[in-house]
Amino acid sequence: MAPSLTLPRAVTTITPQRLSFAGGGTDLPDFYRQHTGAVISATIDKYIYVTVKRHSSLFNEVYRLSYSKTEHVNTLDEIENDIARECLRLVHVEPPLFIATASDLPASSGLGSSSSFAVGLLYALHAMRGENVSAGQLAEEACHVEIEMLNRPIGKQDQYAAAFGGLNYITFQSDGRVSLDHLWLPDDGAVSLFQNSMLFWTGMQREAGEILEEQRDNIERTSHTLIQMRDMAATCRDTLLQHPNDSDRFGTILDAGWRAKRTLATKISSLQIDACYDRARAAGAVGGKIAGAGGGGFLYLVVPPAAQDAVRAALPEMVDVTVRYEPRGGRLLSIVQD
C-alpha cells in the first residue's frame, strides 16, 4: 500500500507586482477578440505575500481572513473579499482555514496587485492540497476567477505577468489563447532598464473598474488607437532587444503610448497628473505613463541617471519609490509540514 500523503499545515507564497510598458488595454477581451492584442511588461521587486494555514478548531469561526480588514465567518458565501471567496470556491481546501495577505505597496495603485493576490492565493491553495501547479495553470485560473467568476472588466496581462515573472511580450489571440515570449536582453539590459526608471507614488488610490468599464464601452470608437498601441508593444519589444541601453528610444515609445492612452477614457488622466508629467519631462524625463488603468496610483518615468535628481526635485509632492527588476514569478516562500 502506498504511504499516505502528508499535507502542509501552512504555506506562504510570494508573488511580484508588475509594470506595464506598452499595449495596455489591448488585453481586454472586447478588443482582442476582434483585433488580437499585445503588451510588454516586467515584474518588479515589490510583492504580495499570502499565507494559508489550517485554523484551529478551538476558534469560533470556519474562515478567518486578515488583510486591510479582518473577517471571521462560517461559510464561503459570507466572505467579503471576493477574490479570496472565489479562489476558495475554485480550489477547495477543507476548512477551517486562516488566510492572511500583505503587500509591499498600497493596493489600487496600477501595479496589478489584485491579480498578484489571486495568483499567490491559488498557488497556496494548490500547495495545501499537495498539488504541483504550473505558471500557465495559475495564470488561467486567476483569469477565470477575476474575469469569469467575478465579471471584472479587466484583461489578462496581469495574471500572466504575476505567474511567470520577468520581462515579457504577451499576445492575446481572438480565440482567447495567450502566448508569452520571455525577453532576455543582452548586456544586462533588464538591469539597465530599471537604472533608467523612476516610480513616483501620486498618493491617489483609485478603483480601476470604472475607468476600465468606460474604456471597454469606448472600444468600438477607439479601436484604431488601440491597434496603434498594440503595435507599439511590438516596437517596444524590438527596441529593447536591439537597443537595450537606449533610454531615449524606449522613453519616446512610452510617451507616445501615454498620449494615446489618455484618449481612451475620461478619467485615465487629470489636470494634476498632466501637470506632474509635464514638469517631469521638462526636468529631463524622456517619457512615461501612469501605471495600470490610470486615474492615480504610480507615475512611471524613463529618466537617464544624470537627470534623476532634477526630476525628483520637480515632483516634491510625490514619493520616489526605488524598484528593481524581478525575473521570477509567483513562488513558494515557505511550507510547514505537520
Secondary structure, DSSP 8 states (H G I E B T S, - for coil): -------EEEEEEEEEEEEEEE-TTTTSHHHHHHH-EEEEEEEEEEEEEEEEEE--TTSS-SEEEESSSEEEESSGGG---HHHHHHHHHS---S-EEEEEEESS-SSSSS-HHHHHHHHHHHHHHHHTT----HHHHHHHHHIIIIIIS--S--SHHHHHHHH-SEEEEEE-TTS-EEEEE---TTTHHHHHHHTEEEEE-S----HHHHHHHHHHTHHHHHHHHHHHHHHHHHHHHHHHH-TT-HHHHHHHHHHHHHHHTTS-TTSS-HHHHHHHHHHHHHT--EEEESTTSSSSEEEEE--GGGHHHHHHH-TTSEEE---B----SEEEEEEE-
